Amino acid sequence: MTRALGTDGVRGVQPSIPRQSAHEHGIHRAENDARLSAELASVIGGARRRAVRDGDRQIDTAHLLHSLLESDPEARIAVGDGPQLARLLGYLVQRSIGYGLRWQSGVEDSGAVPVPADPSVKETAGFSPLAATAMEYACERAARHGGPARAADLLAAILVDRQARAVEVLGRAGIEPREVLARLDGVRGSDAAH
């Protein structure tokens, strides 16, 4: 706490805690979305921290993929084991160099989904337009299966658009998104059978 002079000249107590920006508020609101499982809210929190640490303005699909792989065993299984997974994680860790530098100057948007007339709508939520669309798709996918969105739903959602940064990184690591989707659908199908 710090003491400062008020408008009336009397010292008052002002909190030293910075106010939360609208950008951060939107992300935290997404983390508390009732349509998300606790595990997925944790994944979003990890992606938010990674975006902040990388100095990026928004969470994009590569941040989400990285956080999914770090925290969700089902996502790692769907992507596959061995050298390809190690290569993928290596590319994601090295985001601050190479193609990651190219990404810092632009917004992740494939153009497949119309961007709202007010571009700050998606930015306020803290996600790139493509990542925001993936979040919505993950919630819709989960609703069809009768539950809150899980990490597997988000992984499937970020693989749908071939222009996603996550898909680009998967390709560089030699991982075919369609194969990952097939494994995810197989896991979802076996969950439904039990």
BALOBA-1460 file (C-alpha; in Angstrom, 3 decimals):
// residues 194
<rec num="1" residu="m" x="0.000" y="0.000" z="0.000"/>
<rec num="2" residu="t" x="1.213" y="3.492" z="-0.739"/>
<rec num="3" residu="r" x="0.088" y="6.794" z="0.641"/>
<rec num="4" residu="a" x="-0.713" y="9.596" z="-1.767"/>
<rec num="5" residu="l" x="-2.330" y="12.987" z="-1.536"/>
<rec num="6" residu="g" x="-5.977" y="12.968" z="-2.449"/>
<rec num="7" residu="t" x="-7.717" y="15.802" z="-4.287"/>
<rec num="8" residu="d" x="-8.530" y="17.363" z="-0.921"/>
<rec num="9" residu="g" x="-4.834" y="17.416" z="0.088"/>
<rec num="10" residu="v" x="-5.301" y="14.653" z="2.693"/>
<rec num="11" residu="r" x="-3.134" y="11.577" z="2.486"/>
<rec num="12" residu="g" x="-5.150" y="8.508" z="1.611"/>
<rec num="13" residu="v" x="-4.310" y="4.881" z="1.142"/>
<rec num="14" residu="q" x="-4.203" y="3.646" z="-2.417"/>
<rec num="15" residu="p" x="-3.680" y="0.009" z="-3.286"/>
<rec num="16" residu="s" x="-0.381" y="-0.847" z="-4.946"/>
<rec num="17" residu="i" x="-1.992" y="-3.690" z="-6.888"/>
<rec num="18" residu="p" x="-2.235" y="-2.794" z="-10.577"/>
<rec num="19" residu="r" x="-5.643" y="-2.863" z="-12.167"/>
<rec num="20" residu="q" x="-6.435" y="-5.772" z="-14.419"/>
<rec num="21" residu="s" x="-6.564" y="-4.782" z="-18.064"/>
<rec num="22" residu="a" x="-9.614" y="-5.616" z="-20.161"/>
<rec num="23" residu="h" x="-7.379" y="-8.014" z="-22.100"/>
<rec num="24" residu="e" x="-6.449" y="-9.972" z="-18.949"/>
<rec num="25" residu="h" x="-10.014" y="-9.816" z="-17.653"/>
<rec num="26" residu="g" x="-11.284" y="-11.419" z="-20.870"/>
<rec num="27" residu="i" x="-8.787" y="-14.268" z="-20.601"/>
<rec num="28" residu="h" x="-9.593" y="-14.908" z="-16.944"/>
<rec num="29" residu="r" x="-13.284" y="-14.892" z="-17.837"/>
<rec num="30" residu="a" x="-12.556" y="-17.593" z="-20.437"/>
<rec num="31" residu="e" x="-10.686" y="-19.628" z="-17.809"/>
<rec num="32" residu="n" x="-13.786" y="-19.483" z="-15.574"/>
<rec num="33" residu="d" x="-16.225" y="-20.432" z="-18.356"/>
<rec num="34" residu="a" x="-18.633" y="-23.088" z="-17.021"/>
<rec num="35" residu="r" x="-18.501" y="-24.828" z="-20.402"/>
<rec num="36" residu="l" x="-14.862" y="-25.804" z="-19.724"/>
<rec num="37" residu="s" x="-13.610" y="-28.664" z="-17.588"/>
<rec num="38" residu="a" x="-11.155" y="-27.804" z="-14.816"/>
<rec num="39" residu="e" x="-8.353" y="-29.409" z="-16.828"/>
<rec num="40" residu="l" x="-9.092" y="-27.224" z="-19.856"/>
<rec num="41" residu="a" x="-9.284" y="-24.060" z="-17.742"/>
<rec num="42" residu="s" x="-5.816" y="-24.975" z="-16.465"/>
<rec num="43" residu="v" x="-4.585" y="-25.426" z="-20.054"/>
<rec num="44" residu="i" x="-5.868" y="-21.942" z="-20.947"/>
<rec num="45" residu="g" x="-4.127" y="-20.506" z="-17.900"/>
<rec num="46" residu="g" x="-0.870" y="-22.120" z="-19.069"/>
<rec num="47" residu="a" x="-1.328" y="-20.741" z="-22.581"/>
<rec num="48" residu="r" x="-1.991" y="-17.268" z="-21.152"/>
<rec num="49" residu="r" x="1.201" y="-17.390" z="-19.083"/>
<rec num="50" residu="r" x="3.182" y="-18.585" z="-22.106"/>
<rec num="51" residu="a" x="1.817" y="-15.754" z="-24.293"/>
<rec num="52" residu="v" x="2.712" y="-13.179" z="-21.643"/>
<rec num="53" residu="r" x="6.184" y="-14.668" z="-21.187"/>
<rec num="54" residu="d" x="6.736" y="-14.673" z="-24.976"/>
<rec num="55" residu="g" x="5.619" y="-11.039" z="-25.210"/>
<rec num="56" residu="d" x="2.731" y="-11.913" z="-27.537"/>
<rec num="57" residu="r" x="-0.416" y="-9.778" z="-27.657"/>
<rec num="58" residu="q" x="-2.786" y="-12.720" z="-27.907"/>
<rec num="59" residu="i" x="-3.044" y="-16.407" z="-27.169"/>
<rec num="60" residu="d" x="-2.817" y="-18.268" z="-30.459"/>
<rec num="61" residu="t" x="-3.285" y="-21.927" z="-31.361"/>
<rec num="62" residu="a" x="0.435" y="-22.676" z="-30.925"/>
<rec num="63" residu="h" x="0.259" y="-21.420" z="-27.312"/>
<rec num="64" residu="l" x="-2.776" y="-23.639" z="-26.770"/>
<rec num="65" residu="l" x="-1.051" y="-26.661" z="-28.347"/>
<rec num="66" residu="h" x="2.057" y="-26.155" z="-26.210"/>
<rec num="67" residu="s" x="0.007" y="-25.914" z="-23.026"/>
<rec num="68" residu="l" x="-2.056" y="-28.980" z="-24.020"/>
<rec num="69" residu="l" x="1.072" y="-31.060" z="-24.564"/>
<rec num="70" residu="e" x="2.596" y="-29.913" z="-21.283"/>
<rec num="71" residu="s" x="-0.408" y="-30.677" z="-19.126"/>
<rec num="72" residu="d" x="-2.612" y="-33.303" z="-20.769"/>
<rec num="73" residu="p" x="-1.527" y="-36.942" z="-21.204"/>
<rec num="74" residu="e" x="-4.421" y="-37.615" z="-23.609"/>
<rec num="75" residu="a" x="-3.179" y="-34.842" z="-25.923"/>
<rec num="76" residu="r" x="0.348" y="-36.264" z="-25.870"/>
<rec num="77" residu="i" x="-0.966" y="-39.746" z="-26.691"/>
<rec num="78" residu="a" x="-3.055" y="-38.378" z="-29.571"/>
<rec num="79" residu="v" x="-0.063" y="-36.515" z="-31.024"/>
<rec num="80" residu="g" x="2.134" y="-39.612" z="-30.721"/>
<rec num="81" residu="d" x="5.226" y="-40.641" z="-28.863"/>
<rec num="82" residu="g" x="8.880" y="-40.662" z="-29.634"/>
<rec num="83" residu="p" x="11.015" y="-38.427" z="-31.803"/>
<rec num="84" residu="q" x="8.115" y="-36.585" z="-33.467"/>
<rec num="85" residu="l" x="6.714" y="-35.447" z="-30.113"/>
<rec num="86" residu="a" x="10.199" y="-34.408" z="-28.964"/>
<rec num="87" residu="r" x="10.694" y="-32.465" z="-32.216"/>
<rec num="88" residu="l" x="7.278" y="-30.809" z="-31.843"/>
<rec num="89" residu="l" x="8.017" y="-29.704" z="-28.276"/>
<rec num="90" residu="g" x="11.410" y="-28.433" z="-29.439"/>
<rec num="91" residu="y" x="9.760" y="-26.261" z="-32.096"/>
<rec num="92" residu="l" x="7.240" y="-24.936" z="-29.595"/>
<rec num="93" residu="v" x="9.927" y="-24.122" z="-27.021"/>
<rec num="94" residu="q" x="11.925" y="-22.249" z="-29.672"/>
<rec num="95" residu="r" x="8.975" y="-20.071" z="-30.595"/>
<rec num="96" residu="s" x="10.895" y="-16.896" z="-29.776"/>
<rec num="97" residu="i" x="13.202" y="-17.523" z="-32.759"/>
<rec num="98" residu="g" x="12.602" y="-18.381" z="-36.395"/>
<rec num="99" residu="y" x="8.971" y="-18.566" z="-37.445"/>
<rec num="100" residu="g" x="7.903" y="-17.294" z="-34.023"/>
<rec num="101" residu="l" x="9.468" y="-13.920" z="-34.819"/>
<rec num="102" residu="r" x="7.387" y="-13.758" z="-37.995"/>
<rec num="103" residu="w" x="4.261" y="-14.495" z="-35.947"/>
<rec num="104" residu="q" x="4.883" y="-11.614" z="-33.530"/>
<rec num="105" residu="s" x="4.131" y="-9.067" z="-36.229"/>
<rec num="106" residu="g" x="0.737" y="-10.463" z="-37.211"/>
<rec num="107" residu="v" x="-2.554" y="-11.776" z="-35.913"/>
<rec num="108" residu="e" x="-3.370" y="-15.450" z="-36.360"/>
<rec num="109" residu="d" x="-6.375" y="-15.449" z="-38.664"/>
<rec num="110" residu="s" x="-6.932" y="-17.788" z="-41.577"/>
<rec num="111" residu="g" x="-9.638" y="-15.681" z="-43.174"/>
<rec num="112" residu="a" x="-11.892" y="-18.745" z="-43.212"/>
<rec num="113" residu="v" x="-14.107" y="-17.221" z="-40.538"/>
<rec num="114" residu="p" x="-15.188" y="-13.586" z="-40.910"/>
<rec num="115" residu="v" x="-13.516" y="-11.292" z="-38.404"/>
<rec num="116" residu="p" x="-16.019" y="-9.043" z="-36.613"/>
<rec num="117" residu="a" x="-16.313" y="-5.446" z="-37.772"/>
<rec num="118" residu="d" x="-14.847" y="-4.433" z="-34.425"/>
<rec num="119" residu="p" x="-11.516" y="-6.307" z="-34.283"/>
<rec num="120" residu="s" x="-11.111" y="-5.474" z="-30.588"/>
<rec num="121" residu="v" x="-13.907" y="-7.954" z="-29.796"/>
<rec num="122" residu="k" x="-11.617" y="-10.953" z="-30.249"/>
<rec num="123" residu="e" x="-8.590" y="-9.111" z="-28.895"/>
<rec num="124" residu="t" x="-10.455" y="-8.227" z="-25.716"/>
<rec num="125" residu="a" x="-11.067" y="-11.910" z="-25.116"/>
<rec num="126" residu="g" x="-7.286" y="-12.356" z="-25.275"/>
<rec num="127" residu="f" x="-7.289" y="-14.874" z="-28.114"/>
<rec num="128" residu="s" x="-6.338" y="-14.585" z="-31.769"/>
<rec num="129" residu="p" x="-9.423" y="-14.791" z="-33.988"/>
<rec num="130" residu="l" x="-8.540" y="-18.365" z="-34.929"/>
<rec num="131" residu="a" x="-7.900" y="-19.421" z="-31.309"/>
<rec num="132" residu="a" x="-11.190" y="-17.820" z="-30.203"/>
<rec num="133" residu="t" x="-13.005" y="-19.754" z="-32.918"/>
<rec num="134" residu="a" x="-11.266" y="-22.956" z="-31.792"/>
<rec num="135" residu="m" x="-12.405" y="-22.337" z="-28.200"/>
<rec num="136" residu="e" x="-16.017" y="-22.000" z="-29.364"/>
<rec num="137" residu="y" x="-15.716" y="-25.102" z="-31.548"/>
<rec num="138" residu="a" x="-14.292" y="-27.090" z="-28.594"/>
<rec num="139" residu="c" x="-17.306" y="-26.103" z="-26.472"/>
<rec num="140" residu="e" x="-19.723" y="-27.047" z="-29.265"/>
<rec num="141" residu="r" x="-17.945" y="-30.391" z="-29.796"/>
<rec num="142" residu="a" x="-18.148" y="-31.158" z="-26.073"/>
<rec num="143" residu="a" x="-21.829" y="-30.175" z="-25.893"/>
<rec num="144" residu="r" x="-22.610" y="-32.731" z="-28.612"/>
<rec num="145" residu="h" x="-21.084" y="-35.360" z="-26.320"/>
<rec num="146" residu="g" x="-22.897" y="-34.061" z="-23.242"/>
<rec num="147" residu="g" x="-20.127" y="-32.597" z="-21.160"/>
<rec num="148" residu="p" x="-17.864" y="-29.652" z="-20.543"/>
<rec num="149" residu="a" x="-15.057" y="-29.102" z="-23.041"/>
<rec num="150" residu="r" x="-11.973" y="-31.144" z="-22.292"/>
<rec num="151" residu="a" x="-8.401" y="-30.836" z="-23.485"/>
<rec num="152" residu="a" x="-9.092" y="-33.368" z="-26.269"/>
<rec num="153" residu="d" x="-11.947" y="-31.182" z="-27.562"/>
<rec num="154" residu="l" x="-9.644" y="-28.183" z="-27.796"/>
<rec num="155" residu="l" x="-6.891" y="-30.198" z="-29.475"/>
<rec num="156" residu="a" x="-9.391" y="-31.376" z="-32.101"/>
<rec num="157" residu="a" x="-10.658" y="-27.808" z="-32.550"/>
<rec num="158" residu="i" x="-7.227" y="-26.261" z="-33.170"/>
<rec num="159" residu="l" x="-6.458" y="-28.884" z="-35.821"/>
<rec num="160" residu="v" x="-9.515" y="-28.118" z="-37.968"/>
<rec num="161" residu="d" x="-8.131" y="-25.025" z="-39.735"/>
<rec num="162" residu="r" x="-5.064" y="-25.770" z="-41.880"/>
<rec num="163" residu="q" x="-3.939" y="-22.122" z="-41.453"/>
<rec num="164" residu="a" x="-3.584" y="-22.462" z="-37.662"/>
<rec num="165" residu="r" x="-0.127" y="-21.897" z="-36.261"/>
<rec num="166" residu="a" x="-0.501" y="-25.141" z="-34.312"/>
<rec num="167" residu="v" x="-1.044" y="-27.025" z="-37.584"/>
<rec num="168" residu="e" x="2.022" y="-25.342" z="-39.092"/>
<rec num="169" residu="v" x="4.190" y="-26.470" z="-36.176"/>
<rec num="170" residu="l" x="2.776" y="-30.013" z="-36.337"/>
<rec num="171" residu="g" x="3.682" y="-30.136" z="-40.024"/>
<rec num="172" residu="r" x="7.230" y="-28.982" z="-39.314"/>
<rec num="173" residu="a" x="7.545" y="-31.799" z="-36.790"/>
<rec num="174" residu="g" x="6.302" y="-34.341" z="-39.342"/>
<rec num="175" residu="i" x="2.959" y="-34.954" z="-37.608"/>
<rec num="176" residu="e" x="-0.172" y="-35.222" z="-39.754"/>
<rec num="177" residu="p" x="-3.136" y="-33.393" z="-38.143"/>
<rec num="178" residu="r" x="-5.663" y="-35.811" z="-39.709"/>
<rec num="179" residu="e" x="-3.972" y="-38.726" z="-37.935"/>
<rec num="180" residu="v" x="-4.126" y="-36.857" z="-34.621"/>
<rec num="181" residu="l" x="-7.839" y="-36.162" z="-35.194"/>
<rec num="182" residu="a" x="-8.465" y="-39.840" z="-35.976"/>
<rec num="183" residu="r" x="-6.755" y="-40.876" z="-32.722"/>
<rec num="184" residu="l" x="-8.804" y="-38.303" z="-30.786"/>
<rec num="185" residu="d" x="-12.036" y="-39.554" z="-32.315"/>
<rec num="186" residu="g" x="-10.996" y="-43.114" z="-31.441"/>
<rec num="187" residu="v" x="-10.412" y="-42.130" z="-27.804"/>
<rec num="188" residu="r" x="-13.747" y="-40.236" z="-27.694"/>
<rec num="189" residu="g" x="-15.502" y="-43.261" z="-29.222"/>
<rec num="190" residu="s" x="-14.006" y="-45.660" z="-26.649"/>
<rec num="191" residu="d" x="-15.022" y="-43.274" z="-23.834"/>
<rec num="192" residu="a" x="-18.615" y="-43.318" z="-25.105"/>
<rec num="193" residu="a" x="-18.630" y="-47.144" z="-25.259"/>
<rec num="194" residu="h" x="-17.783" y="-47.456" z="-21.560"/>
